């Protein structure tokens, strides 16, 4: 093997061309590794859990209660807010927190709405907010799951399970924000929260069916 003269008394070093194939292979491996990392970075970013805030303009909280056995009276809560963390790659939902203004109850009947705000039902003056705080979750399908949490109503807190469906996630048709849509359903007994008015004779039902429809905007 040819050697170069060693200037300034240093030891001879091998000709660079003798290491050329090894350097070429190492450089090729490094290029492939960098290319793989570049491909994986967007996937890693997409898989990160992201915080969402419920859009108040697309947030519906509906309920139905039986009236003397004849029909279920429908109603809404018109004001609420909330947030959650969602990883759509898994998918997994966590840290769901919802607050509803009790006085915003609406059944399209002024006298009845006033009665619902009273101590017989929501007791909105003493307990103006209804809250749900998530404590856990269990998947039941690719886009469905049970979200467990604590519901506080009339100052009483009870565990409640929500049957949740992930409808869609994606860029909104208008604007540039990223949106996730969710449906949640549950049934509670109002007597569990201290509302027993007109239960005798089944004048007003005990079971309250609740359905929540929401769109939430991802925090950028």
C-alpha positions in Angstrom: 0.0 0.0 0.0 1.4 3.4 -1.0 1.9 5.9 1.7 2.3 9.6 1.6 5.3 11.3 3.2 4.6 12.5 6.7 5.0 16.3 6.8 6.3 17.9 10.0 7.4 14.5 11.4 3.8 13.0 11.6 3.2 9.3 10.9 2.3 8.3 7.4 -1.4 8.0 6.8 -3.1 5.7 4.3 -4.1 7.0 0.9 -7.6 8.5 1.1 -8.8 6.5 -1.9 -8.2 3.2 0.0 -11.0 4.2 2.5 -13.3 5.5 -0.3 -15.6 2.5 -0.5 -16.1 2.4 3.3 -16.8 6.2 3.4 -19.2 5.8 0.4 -21.2 3.0 2.2 -21.3 4.9 5.5 -22.5 8.0 3.6 -25.2 6.0 1.8 -26.4 4.5 5.1 -26.5 8.0 6.7 -28.5 9.4 3.8 -31.0 6.5 4.1 -31.3 7.0 7.8 -31.9 10.8 7.4 -34.6 10.1 4.7 -36.3 7.6 7.1 -36.3 10.1 9.9 -37.7 12.8 7.6 -40.6 10.4 6.7 -41.3 9.5 10.4 -41.2 13.0 11.8 -44.6 14.0 10.3 -46.1 10.8 11.6 -44.8 11.4 15.1 -46.2 14.9 15.1 -49.6 13.7 13.9 -49.7 11.1 16.6 -49.3 13.6 19.4 -52.4 14.3 21.6 -53.8 17.7 20.9 -56.0 20.1 23.0 -59.4 21.0 21.6 -61.9 23.7 22.7 -65.6 23.2 22.1 -67.0 25.6 19.6 -70.0 27.3 21.4 -71.7 27.8 18.0 -71.7 24.1 17.4 -72.5 22.7 20.8 -75.9 21.1 21.5 -77.0 19.7 24.8 -80.4 18.1 24.5 -82.5 16.1 27.0 -85.9 14.3 27.1 -88.1 13.6 30.2 -91.3 11.6 30.3 -94.5 13.6 31.0 -97.3 11.6 32.7 -96.4 8.7 30.5 -97.8 10.4 27.4 -94.7 11.8 25.7 -91.1 12.8 26.4 -90.7 16.6 26.7 -87.6 17.7 24.7 -85.3 20.5 26.0 -82.0 22.1 25.5 -79.3 23.9 27.3 -78.3 26.9 25.3 -75.0 27.9 27.0 -72.0 25.7 27.7 -68.2 25.4 27.2 -65.6 22.7 27.5 -62.3 21.2 26.3 -60.6 17.9 25.9 -57.4 16.2 24.6 -57.6 13.9 21.6 -55.2 11.7 19.8 -56.9 10.7 16.6 -54.1 8.2 15.6 -55.0 5.9 18.5 -57.8 7.1 18.9 -57.9 8.3 22.5 -59.8 11.0 24.3 -58.8 12.4 27.7 -59.2 15.3 30.1 -62.7 16.1 29.0 -64.3 18.9 31.0 -67.7 20.4 30.3 -69.6 23.2 32.0 -73.2 24.0 31.3 -75.1 27.1 32.5 -78.2 25.7 34.3 -80.3 28.8 33.8 -79.9 28.4 30.0 -82.4 25.6 30.0 -85.0 25.9 27.2 -88.1 23.9 26.3 -89.9 26.6 24.3 -92.4 27.2 27.2 -91.6 30.2 29.4 -93.5 29.0 32.5 -92.1 25.5 32.3 -88.6 26.9 31.8 -89.0 29.0 34.9 -90.1 26.0 36.9 -87.1 23.9 35.6 -84.8 26.6 36.9 -86.4 26.4 40.4 -85.4 24.3 43.4 -87.8 21.6 42.2 -85.5 20.7 39.4 -82.2 22.4 38.5 -82.0 24.9 41.4 -80.1 27.2 39.0 -79.9 30.2 41.4 -78.1 28.2 44.1 -76.2 26.0 41.7 -75.7 27.9 38.5 -73.3 25.4 36.8 -73.6 21.8 35.8 -70.2 20.2 35.3 -68.8 17.0 33.9 -65.2 16.0 34.6 -63.7 12.9 32.9 -62.1 10.3 35.1 -61.4 7.5 32.6 -62.3 5.9 29.3 -62.8 2.4 27.7 -62.8 1.8 23.9 -65.6 -0.2 22.5 -64.9 0.0 18.8 -62.7 1.8 16.3 -64.6 5.1 16.7 -66.6 4.5 19.9 -66.0 4.3 23.6 -67.3 4.8 27.1 -66.1 8.0 28.8 -66.4 7.8 32.6 -66.6 10.9 34.7 -68.2 12.9 37.6 -71.4 14.8 36.9 -72.2 17.6 39.3 -75.8 18.8 39.3 -77.6 20.8 42.0 -74.4 20.6 44.0 -74.5 16.8 44.0 -71.7 14.7 42.3 -72.3 11.3 40.9 -70.4 9.0 38.5 -71.8 9.0 35.0 -70.8 7.1 31.8 -71.1 8.6 28.4 -71.4 6.5 25.2 -69.2 8.5 22.8 -68.8 8.3 19.1 -66.0 10.0 17.2 -67.7 11.4 14.0 -64.9 13.1 12.1 -61.7 15.1 12.3 -60.3 17.3 9.6 -59.7 20.8 8.2 -63.0 22.9 8.3 -64.5 23.8 4.9 -64.4 27.5 6.0 -61.4 29.0 7.6 -58.2 27.1 8.3 -59.0 25.6 11.7 -58.9 21.8 12.4 -62.1 20.4 13.9 -63.2 17.2 15.6 -66.9 16.2 15.9 -68.2 14.0 18.7 -71.6 12.7 19.8 -72.2 11.6 23.4 -75.3 10.0 25.0 -76.2 8.9 28.5 -79.2 8.5 30.8 -79.4 9.7 34.4 -81.9 9.7 37.2 -82.7 13.1 38.5 -83.5 11.7 41.9 -79.8 10.7 42.3 -79.2 14.5 42.3 -81.9 15.4 44.8 -84.7 16.3 42.4 -87.8 14.3 43.4 -90.6 16.7 42.4 -93.7 15.0 40.9 -92.1 11.5 41.0 -95.2 10.2 42.8 -97.7 9.1 40.2 -95.1 9.4 37.5 -96.2 12.9 36.7 -92.7 13.8 35.7 -90.2 11.0 34.8 -87.2 10.2 36.9 -85.0 9.2 33.9 -83.4 12.0 31.8 -82.0 11.0 28.4 -79.2 13.3 27.4 -77.5 13.7 24.0 -74.6 16.0 23.3 -73.5 17.0 19.8 -70.3 19.1 19.5 -67.6 20.4 17.2 -64.3 21.3 18.8 -61.5 23.4 17.4 -57.9 22.2 17.8 -55.5 24.5 19.6 -52.7 25.5 17.3 
